[in-house]
Every structure is written in structure tokens, then in C-alpha cells.
Amino acid sequence: MLRLKTLPILRSLPLCAALLSAAALSTFVARPAHAEDDETTKEARRLYNEAREAMSAKKYKEAALNFEAASRLRPHAVALYTAAQAWELAGEPARAADAYAKALATPKLNDTQATRSRDRLAALEKETGVVVALGPETTRVQLDDQMEAGLPARLHGSPGAHVVTIFFADGNSETRNVTLEAAGSVELDTTKTATPEEKAPPKKDKVVPLAEPKTKAVREEPEPSSVWKTVGFVATGAGLATLAGGAVLGLAAKDAEDTYKAAPTQETLDHAKGLESNTNILFITGGVLTAAGIGLVVWQSMSKSSKPAAQDVALVIKPAGLFAEGSF
């Protein structure tokens, strides 16, 4: 039996996991196609395979949508668990929280995946709001354009105004307006009549035009050194983000290795090796970007220390918006 070589960096991943509070990516082994498989199962398998390809290509939003679509056709906890991690990598904490909650409510998560799902869900609910929807099991609800859910349901959203769509068993539907706060919850009883506030359209901010300034503002070109310093900050941020992605994929590689050891097949072996290679690439790329960015920032800071004091910066209002004039 083939034996996977564990990356040295993976031995320190528990520390990365604590810092990032990220869940590991799990592997899903699709059953071979048999004559008795119906079209729904085949379509679910196709969507899942496309989601895995998108995940490998770092198209995290596309991957998450396909994982969820596959799970709608053929409910599977691992697909939802992986969708939640993809939503986190895509910067969508509310949708990640929904996916973790659905994964926990679907059978067949192993103990490690269930623990990580509960930990991530608790962390994400501190920065998102929750709609607690109640009513008959035949009713379904949807927050904005997120995944539909049966009742009772906990729908997560970013702080602010949202629209909940209620789909009744008789085919009718209606919408309710809700406002969410971070770490807060709003209860929505679908059996009760909507209040005027819930039916009213969302308020829009009134736009007040600004008068043309009497004097024409002159924009100064940025100094070359400030441009390089900006590039340094951007490179450093990109490097750190890449290292974070490498840590998440490293956890995914560890899960894939465990899956291979439990059920060794060529497919699970290839998937584990692919994740391991992607982890190496991300760590190398992230290290190079971070080092280059820090080097640029330090170099520009040292070179600017011998220059005269910087000019003041003034804010000038124009019809197109607010502009900063001057140099740093």
C-alpha cells in the first residue's frame, strides 16, 4: 500500500488553525456510476466534481455554489462542510455560517469535522446576525439570494438590512424585511401576518449634491518612492493572505491523507497529493511576496527619512466626490 509523505509544515498546522480558526477541507469519494443511478444522482456527482476543480483553481465562490447545488440534489454533509470552507476563503462569513449549520444538521460528518464546524459556526455568529425562522416544516425560507432552508431555520447575514423570502406549501410566497446586528438575532414567525415595517420597502439614503468649489484643485503626482511603498504594502498583504490560504489547504491535505488511509483508492490518493502540492505552492508564493513587500516598505522608509518634512494634506470636495490633495 502506498504511503503519503506528510509535509513538515503540516506538523505545525494546529497553531495555524488556532490563529485562523479555519476548518479543514474534506474529500468526497463519489460512487462509481451504476445502471440504477438516477439522473439526479448523476447531476449531483457532476456538480461536485466541478466544485472540486474550482476549489483547486482557487475559484472559491464558484466552488461553494457548486458544492451547495450538489447537496441540494443529494444531501451530503461533507459537501456542505467543504462549501462552508470555500465560502470562508471567498470572504463570505454569513454564507459560511449557513453551510456549517446545514452540515451539522446532515448526518455523516466525522467527529473532527463536526467539532471544527461547531467551532467555526460559533466564531462566525459573533460577526453576523441570525434570523431565527419558525413555522410548519412544509414552509421554506431564503435570506437574500442564499440557500433555501426548511423550518425551523437559522439564517445568517451581515449586519444591516436584508430581505427574507417565505415559500409556502401552497405555492405562494411573500417577503419580509429584517435588520440584523452582529452577534444578535431576529425571530421571524412565518405563520403570523407581516407588520407594516416588515412589508415596507427598504429606505434609501437621500443623495445631496455638492456645490462646485470656487477654486480648482490641483492634483499632485505621487512621488515614486511613495508608489513603491504602496506596492510593498500590497505585496505584504497578498503574501500574508496567500500564507493563510496555504494553512487552510494544509489542513485540507491532512484530512485528505486521513481519508486515504481509511479507504485507500487511486482517486483519494490523487486528491491528497494535489492538495499537498497546492499547499507547497501557496506557502512558497506567500513567503516570497511577504518578504519582497516588507523589503520594499523598509527600503522606502529608510530612503524617505533623509527627505524634508512632508507637505500637509487637504481634503477638497468636488461634485465627483471627496479628494485628498498634497503628498505624504
N, C-alpha and C positions, 0 to 999 in steps of 0.2 A: 504493500500500500504506500502511495506517495505521501510524503510528509512535507507540509508547508514550513518554510523558514520564516520565523517571526521577526519582524523588524526590530532592531534595538530600540528605536524611538518609541515603539509601542509599549515598552515596559514602563515608561513614564507617563502614559496616557491617562491614568486615573487622576493625576494632578491637572492635566489639561481639561479633563471632563469636569472637574470641580470648578475650574475657572470659567469655563464656557457654559456649564450646565446644559450640555447638549446630549441628546440621545443618540444611540448608535443606529446605524443603518443595518437593517436585517435583510437577508436574502430569501427570496421566494422561489421555490422549485416548482415549476409548472408541471402538471401531469402530462404524460405523452397523450397525443390525440388518439382517441378510440372511436370506433364507429358509433358508440352510444352517446358520445358527447354532443350536446345540442348546440345550436348556433350562438346562444347566449354565452355559454362557457368558452367557446372559441373566440368570441369577440372580447371577452374579459381577458383571456390569455394574450390576445394581440395587443390590447391596451397596456397590459402590464409589461410586456416586452418593450414596447415603445417608451414607457416610463423609465425602465432601466437604462435604455440607451440615452435618453435625455439627461438622466442623472449623471451618467458617465461623462457627458458632454457639458456638464455644469449648467444646463438649462433647467434650473431648479423649479421655476413656476410651471413650465410645461410638464416636468416630471410629476409634480404634485397633482396637477389636474388629471393626468392620465392614471395615476395610482388611485385617486378617488373614483374616477369613472369606472375602472376595473372593479373596484369594491362595490359600487352600486349594482353592477350586473351580477357579481358573485361575491357576496360578503366575505371578507378575509381580513383578519386582524393585522397581519404582517403588512399588507398593502397600505392600510390606514396608518400604521406605525411609521412606515417609510415615507408616506405622504407628509406626515407631520414634520419629519426631519427636513424634508425638501422645502416645506413652507418656511421653516426657520432659516434655512440657508438663503431663501428668497427674500427675507426681511418682512415676512407676514406673520407676526406673532398671534393675531386673532385666529387666523385660519389654521395655524399650527395647533393652537389650543383645542379647536373644534376636532381636529383629526386625532389628537391624543385622546380626547374624551371618547370618541367613537371607537378607537382601537381598544380602549379599556372595557367598553361595553360589548365588544365582539370576542367570542371565545378563541382560544388557541394562542394567545401571547404567552411566551415562556416567562419564568419568574424575573429574569433580568430585564426583559423588555417591559414587563408590567411595572416594575419598580422605577425604571427610567421614565416611563410615560407619566406615572403619578408625580414624580419629582418635577418634571418639566411643566406639567399642567399647573401645579401649584405655583411655580415661579412665574409662568405666563399670566396667570389670573391676577397677579399683583400689578400688572401694567395694562390690563384690558378690563373692559366691563363685561357683565354677563346678563343676558336676557333669560330668565327662567320661565319657559313657556309651559303652561298647564292646559289640560283638556283631554278629550277622548283619544284613544290610541289610533283611531281612524283618521285623525287630523294630522297634517304635516305642516311644518313651518320652515321659513327660509329668511335669514338675515342678509339683506342686500343681495349680492349675487353669489353668496356662499352655498355650500352643500345643503340640500334639504335634510330635515331630520324629523323623525316621528316623535310623538309626545309620550311622556314628558321629555323636555329637551333643555339643554343649557347651551345657548348660542353666545359666542364670544365676539366682541367688536372693539375697535379702538375708541378712546374717549371722544364723544361728540354725538352728532345726530345721525340716526340710522332709520331704515325702513324695514319692518318685518312683514313678510307676505304669509298669509294663512291660507292653506289649501284644505277645503272641507271635503268630506266623503261624497257629498252630492255633486261635486264638480265645480262648485262656486268657490270664490276666493275673495279676500279683502286684504287691505294693507293697514298697518298701524305704525305711527311714528313713535320712536323711543329715543331718549337721550341717555347715553352711558357715561359713567365716570370710572376712572382707573380704580381697580380693586372694589368696585361697587356692583350692585345687581339690581335689576328691574324685573318685577314679576308681571307676567302677561297671561291673563286668563282668557283663552280663546272662546270660551262659552259665553262670556259677557259682552254686552254691546260696547263698542268703542266710544271713548269720551271725545268731546269736541277737540281737545288738544291732540289726541291720537289721530284724528281724522284730518286735522288742518295740515295744509302743505307746509314744508319747512320754510322758515323765514330766511330771506336773503339779505345780506348786508347792503345797505344803501351806499352807492358809489358817489362821492362828492368830487367833482372836477376841480383840479388845482389851477390857479391863475398862472399865466405865463410870467416868469421872472423878468424884472425890469432890466437886469444886466445879463448878458450872455456869458454862461460859464465856459471856461477854457479847461479842457481836459489835458492833463499832462501825461505823457507816455511813461510807463513804469520803467525804472532803472533795470538794466539787465540783471544786476545782482538779485533784485527782489523777485524777478521771474524765476531765477534758478533756485532761490529759496522756496518759492511756492512749489516748484517741481519736486524739490526734496521732501516737502511735507506730503504731497500727493503720493510720491513713491513709497514713503514710510507707511502711510495709511493703507495703501494697496498691499504692501508686504505683510503687514500685520493681519489684514483680512484674509490673505492667502494662507498664512500660517494657521489661522483659526479654521479655515476650511480643511486644511490638511489634518488638523486634530480630529475633526468630525469624521472625515473619511478614514482616519486611522482607527477610530472606534468601529466604523463600519467594517473595515478589513478584519478586525478581531472577531466580530460577530460572524462574518462570513467564514473565517477559519473554524470557529466552533461548529458552525452548521456543517461544514465539510467533514469534520471529524465525526460528527454524529451520523451523517448519511453521505459517505463518500461517493460522488459521481463526478464525471468529467465536467458537467455544467457548473456544479458548485465549486470545483477546483479552479476553472477558468474565471469564474466571477470573483473568487477570493484573490487570485493573482492579479486580476485587473484593478481591483481596489487597492492592493498593496502598491502596484506601480504608480497609480494616480496619487497615492499618499506621498510617495517619494518625490514625485514631480512638484507637488504643491509645497512641500517643505523646502525643497531646493530653491524654487522660484521665490517663495516668500522670504527666505533668508537673504537672497541676492537683492531683492527690491528693498527690504528693510535696511540692509547695510548701505546700499547706494543712497537711499533717501537721507539717512542720518548723516552720511558723509557730506552730502550737499548742504544740508542745513548748518552743520558745524563749520564748513568751509566759508559759507556766505556770512555767517555770524562773525567769524574772525576777521574777514576782509572788511566788513562794514564798521567794525569797532574803531578803525582809524579814520573814518569819514566824519565831516562836520555833522552837527546835530540835525535831525530830520525836521522837515517843514511841518507846520500844523496841517491837520486835515479838517476840511469844512464840508458840511452837508448842504447841498443845493437842491431845491425842489424844482422839478421840471414837469411838464404835462405827462411825459412818459414814465415818470417815477422819481425816486429819490436816488441821487448820485453823490458819491464821495469824491471830493476834489482835493488834490495835494498829493504828496508822496510820503511813503513810510521810511 
